[in-house]
Amino acid sequence: MRQVSGAKQLPISKLDGWLNIDKPSGMTSYQVVARLKYLTGQRHVGHAGTLDPAATGVLPIAFGKAARTIEFLHRVSKTYRAVIELGVETDTLDAEGKIIFRHDPSGVSRSDMQATLGQFIGDIQQVPPLFSALKKNGRPLYELARRGEPVEVVPRKVTIYGIELIEFTAPLATIEVECGSGTYIRSLARDLGQTLGVGGHLKSLCRTRYGPFDIKNSIAFNGLQSASDVEAFLLPVTAGIGYLPALTLNEDIARKVANGILPPEVLSQLNCETAYSLCWPNGGLLGLIDISIAGKYRLKVLESFNNLPGRADS
């Protein structure tokens, strides 16, 4: 992780790109965004992949045009380093909650843990935490839970690509999890403990990778003291979508796409259930397109029609 120091304030009219932030514990993802809006004076700022306040690690922050590509970053895998405490269950599934169950976990061996972890690899059904930002009838589940209202949380399919047991000394297990979007490590901790018959909760969590953004190259959030600090470490818009296949258009077609028109000869080159980057002749990013299994498409233009062809975000 790179440290940054305060820098002279610079007038910044508009920022486009990504910051690879290492979120500290004790802050919500929204608070990180709000602070960066204040520092830079930018309105269009968002984040990919909410982290709970107690969690730390990679929080990709998107400015300007990059904010319009966040939905495409949700498709990539993430990696977490988690510490799970066996023998104790809480109502929030993490260390912040009220203890609701205790059991002696001393009988759980490393081989028990290893074998049980293997049961959670692949496409699985997972019940999200009741205390989460997921919404039911437009209201966050945590709000309903705090009011004591009865809520049925429906299981949903998530994908866990791999789990590695890093360290185990009962009652604590440190694991590394690579998973897809929508996976809750808190729920994994609960399910792991219940499968072992002793209960469990998430003691601590750090996201070490989110697609192309790695914690080794992240920026310490508390070191960002000015707009010029942010500008100095801003990555290009393409940093978050480099995994997408790219289609380079000729100038005539590129101008049509920039005006929201997608000629049939372009659509015929694209595969269903795939997203693409659409580029100007010299490689500059023009927009993104998402093709559904039915062949329908959704076009998102990032560069206006009036801008010169070939202008790159990077």
C-alpha positions as a printed Julia matrix, in Angstrom:
314×3 Matrix{Float64}:
   0.0     0.0     0.0
   1.34    3.42   -0.94
   1.32    6.31    1.49
   0.58    9.84    0.31
   1.3    13.17    1.91
  -0.55   16.45    1.71
   0.01   18.42   -1.47
  -0.69   21.92   -2.65
  -4.34   22.46   -3.5
  -4.97   22.71   -7.25
  -8.08   24.0    -8.98
  -9.74   20.96  -10.54
 -12.66   21.39  -12.91
 -13.5    17.73  -13.56
 -12.02   14.37  -12.68
 -12.54   11.15  -14.62
 -11.06    7.9   -13.35
 -10.56    5.55  -10.42
  -8.94    5.65   -7.01
  -7.85    2.37   -5.45
  -8.58    3.22   -1.8
  -7.64    1.15    1.25
 -10.69    1.82    3.43
  -9.93    2.12    7.16
 -12.04    0.45    9.82
 -14.8     2.53   11.39
 -15.99    4.28    8.22
 -18.85    3.44    5.93
 -18.25    3.29    2.19
 -20.6     6.26    1.84
 -18.49    8.31    4.27
 -15.41    7.66    2.14
 -17.26    8.92   -0.95
 -18.61   11.96    0.91
 -15.13   12.91    2.1
 -13.7    12.66   -1.42
 -16.54   14.76   -2.79
 -15.7    17.41   -0.21
 -11.97   17.31   -0.98
 -12.35   17.54   -4.74
 -15.59   19.44   -5.23
 -16.71   16.7    -7.62
 -20.38   15.73   -7.78
 -20.19   12.48   -9.73
 -18.36   10.16   -7.34
 -19.32    6.6    -6.45
 -17.88    3.35   -5.16
 -17.96   -0.29   -6.21
 -18.72   -3.02   -3.7
 -19.87   -1.77   -0.3
 -17.68   -2.67    2.68
 -19.14   -2.84    6.19
 -17.84   -0.12    8.55
 -15.62   -2.58   10.47
 -14.14   -4.06    7.28
 -10.97   -2.72    5.67
  -9.3    -2.99    2.31
  -9.87   -2.28   -1.34
 -12.7     0.14   -2.09
 -12.64    1.28   -5.75
 -13.8     4.9    -6.02
 -15.05    6.16   -9.37
 -15.03    9.8   -10.54
 -16.92   11.28  -13.49
 -17.11    8.91  -16.46
 -15.75    6.05  -14.38
 -18.84    6.3   -12.16
 -20.92    5.33  -15.18
 -18.93    2.09  -15.55
 -19.32    0.8   -11.96
 -21.96   -1.75  -12.95
 -19.44   -3.43  -15.25
 -16.89   -3.79  -12.44
 -19.47   -5.74  -10.4
 -18.92   -8.7   -12.74
 -15.34   -9.37  -11.66
 -14.28  -11.54   -8.72
 -13.11  -10.27   -5.33
 -10.7   -11.68   -2.78
 -11.07  -11.38    1.0
  -8.9   -12.25    3.99
 -11.26  -13.17    6.83
 -10.85  -14.23   10.44
 -13.71  -16.4    11.68
 -14.31  -17.12   15.34
 -15.98  -20.46   15.98
 -18.2   -21.15   18.98
 -19.93  -17.76   19.05
 -22.87  -16.58   16.96
 -24.1   -12.96   16.86
 -27.26  -11.38   15.51
 -25.3    -9.34   12.95
 -23.01  -12.29   12.05
 -19.93  -10.21   12.94
 -18.08   -8.99   16.04
 -20.26   -5.87   16.28
 -23.42   -7.77   17.13
 -25.13   -9.19   20.19
 -24.11  -12.74   21.15
 -27.02  -15.15   20.66
 -25.3   -18.55   20.88
 -22.19  -20.1    22.46
 -20.64  -23.53   22.06
 -17.27  -25.13   22.81
 -15.31  -25.29   19.51
 -12.25  -27.08   20.9
 -13.22  -30.35   19.22
 -12.93  -28.9    15.72
  -9.7   -29.97   14.02
  -7.85  -28.43   11.11
  -8.92  -31.33    8.91
 -12.56  -30.77    9.93
 -12.24  -27.13    8.95
 -10.53  -27.95    5.65
 -13.15  -30.5     4.65
 -16.04  -28.23    5.59
 -14.67  -25.25    3.66
 -14.68  -27.38    0.51
 -18.46  -27.71    0.75
 -18.87  -23.98    0.08
 -16.9   -23.81   -3.18
 -18.91  -23.36   -6.37
 -22.42  -22.03   -6.97
 -24.21  -22.14   -3.62
 -27.41  -20.84   -2.07
 -26.66  -18.24    0.59
 -28.97  -16.35    2.94
 -27.79  -12.72    3.23
 -27.43  -11.18    6.71
 -30.54   -9.64    8.2
 -28.41   -6.66    9.21
 -27.43   -5.6     5.68
 -28.09   -2.83    3.18
 -30.21   -5.09    0.99
 -33.69   -3.68    0.54
 -37.15   -5.13    0.97
 -40.05   -3.04   -0.31
 -37.64   -0.13   -0.67
 -36.36   -0.25    2.92
 -32.92   -1.54    4.05
 -33.05   -4.84    5.93
 -30.97   -3.42    8.79
 -33.61   -0.76    9.35
 -36.34   -3.38    9.61
 -34.18   -5.56   11.86
 -33.45   -2.7    14.28
 -37.17   -2.03   14.58
 -37.8    -5.67   15.37
 -40.02   -6.17   12.35
 -40.27   -9.77   11.1
 -38.39  -10.18    7.82
 -37.97  -13.23    5.62
 -34.57  -13.14    3.92
 -34.64  -15.23    0.75
 -31.59  -17.33   -0.18
 -29.86  -16.4    -3.42
 -27.25  -17.98   -5.62
 -23.67  -16.77   -5.18
 -20.4   -18.11   -6.53
 -17.31  -18.92   -4.47
 -14.37  -19.72   -6.73
 -11.99  -20.85   -4.02
 -11.29  -20.88   -0.28
  -7.85  -21.36    1.26
  -7.33  -22.08    4.94
  -4.41  -19.82    5.9
  -4.24  -20.48    9.63
  -6.24  -22.41   12.19
  -5.99  -22.53   15.95
  -9.4   -23.09   17.51
 -11.47  -21.03   17.88
  -9.93  -18.8    15.18
  -9.64  -19.61   11.48
  -8.06  -17.3     8.92
  -9.25  -17.94    5.37
  -8.81  -16.37    1.96
 -11.92  -16.35   -0.22
 -12.27  -15.57   -3.92
 -15.9   -14.99   -4.79
 -18.34  -13.33   -7.13
 -20.65  -10.37   -6.64
 -23.29  -10.58   -3.91
 -21.38  -12.97   -1.65
 -21.47  -12.14    2.05
 -18.45  -13.35    4.03
 -20.5   -12.82    7.2
 -23.0   -15.36    5.93
 -20.18  -17.73    5.02
 -18.86  -17.47    8.61
 -22.32  -18.27    9.99
 -22.87  -21.2     7.62
 -19.4   -22.61    8.26
 -19.94  -22.54   12.02
 -23.39  -24.12   11.74
 -22.12  -26.89    9.46
 -19.39  -27.67   12.0
 -22.06  -27.7    14.71
 -20.44  -25.04   16.88
 -21.63  -21.74   15.4
 -19.39  -18.91   14.29
 -19.15  -15.27   13.29
 -16.9   -13.0    11.27
 -14.3   -11.47   13.57
 -12.49   -9.32   11.0
 -12.44   -8.79    7.25
 -10.09   -7.23    4.7
 -10.78   -7.09    0.97
  -7.42   -7.63   -0.69
  -8.54   -7.49   -4.33
 -11.46   -6.25   -6.37
 -10.93   -7.3    -9.97
  -8.0    -5.24  -11.28
  -7.62   -3.29   -8.01
  -5.17   -4.88   -5.55
  -4.42   -3.82   -1.99
  -0.69   -3.84   -2.81
  -1.28   -0.82   -5.03
  -3.93    0.89   -2.91
  -3.81    4.38   -1.41
  -4.12    5.0     2.32
  -7.37    6.93    2.62
  -6.25    9.01    5.6
  -3.31   10.29    3.55
  -5.53   12.08    1.05
  -5.64   15.65    2.29
  -6.4    17.67   -0.85
  -7.81   17.56   -4.37
  -4.28   17.45   -5.77
  -3.57   14.31   -3.73
  -6.57   12.68   -5.37
  -5.57   13.86   -8.83
  -2.02   12.56   -8.37
  -3.2     8.99   -7.79
  -6.16    8.91  -10.15
  -6.18    5.93  -12.52
  -7.77    6.12  -16.01
 -11.4     5.19  -16.63
 -10.19    2.09  -18.47
  -8.5     0.77  -15.3
 -11.81   -0.67  -14.12
 -12.94   -2.21  -17.4
  -9.7    -3.45  -18.93
 -10.95   -7.04  -18.67
 -13.69   -6.39  -21.26
 -13.06   -7.32  -24.91
 -12.58   -4.17  -26.98
 -14.01   -3.38  -30.4
 -12.32   -0.58  -32.36
 -14.68    1.32  -34.64
 -13.9     3.32  -37.76
 -14.48    7.05  -37.52
 -17.82    7.07  -39.31
 -19.35    4.35  -37.12
 -17.74    5.79  -33.99
 -19.49    9.12  -34.6
 -22.84    7.34  -35.02
 -22.3     5.42  -31.78
 -21.35    8.67  -30.04
 -24.75    9.96  -31.09
 -26.5     6.9   -29.65
 -26.89    4.98  -32.92
 -25.6     1.41  -33.18
 -25.36    0.23  -36.81
 -26.42   -3.41  -37.45
 -22.95   -4.28  -38.78
 -21.51   -3.55  -35.34
 -24.11   -5.54  -33.45
 -23.53   -8.55  -35.72
 -19.91   -8.74  -34.51
 -20.85   -9.05  -30.83
 -21.63  -12.16  -28.79
 -24.65  -12.46  -26.51
 -24.19  -12.35  -22.72
 -21.01  -10.31  -23.13
 -20.09   -6.69  -22.53
 -17.63   -4.79  -24.74
 -15.61   -1.61  -24.73
 -16.21    0.46  -27.87
 -13.22    2.52  -28.97
 -12.35    5.34  -31.33
  -9.96    4.44  -34.21
  -6.91    5.37  -32.12
  -8.05    3.35  -29.09
  -9.66    6.08  -27.02
 -12.66    4.83  -25.04
 -15.99    5.81  -26.58
 -18.5     3.74  -24.65
 -19.68    0.37  -23.39
 -22.26   -2.06  -24.66
 -23.93   -4.98  -22.91
 -25.59   -7.75  -24.95
 -28.32   -9.88  -23.36
 -28.93  -13.55  -24.1
 -31.9   -12.48  -26.24
 -29.65  -10.31  -28.38
 -30.94   -7.06  -26.95
 -28.33   -4.47  -26.16
 -27.79   -1.58  -23.78
 -25.45    1.14  -25.03
 -23.67    3.5   -22.66
 -21.85    6.36  -24.41
 -19.08    7.96  -22.36
 -17.78   10.42  -24.97
 -20.06   13.11  -26.38
 -20.74   13.5   -30.07
 -19.13   16.94  -30.17
 -15.76   15.76  -28.83
 -12.97   15.04  -31.27
 -12.59   11.38  -32.24
  -9.57    9.78  -30.66
  -9.82   11.6   -27.36
  -8.83    9.07  -24.67
  -9.83    8.97  -21.01
  -6.39    7.83  -20.12
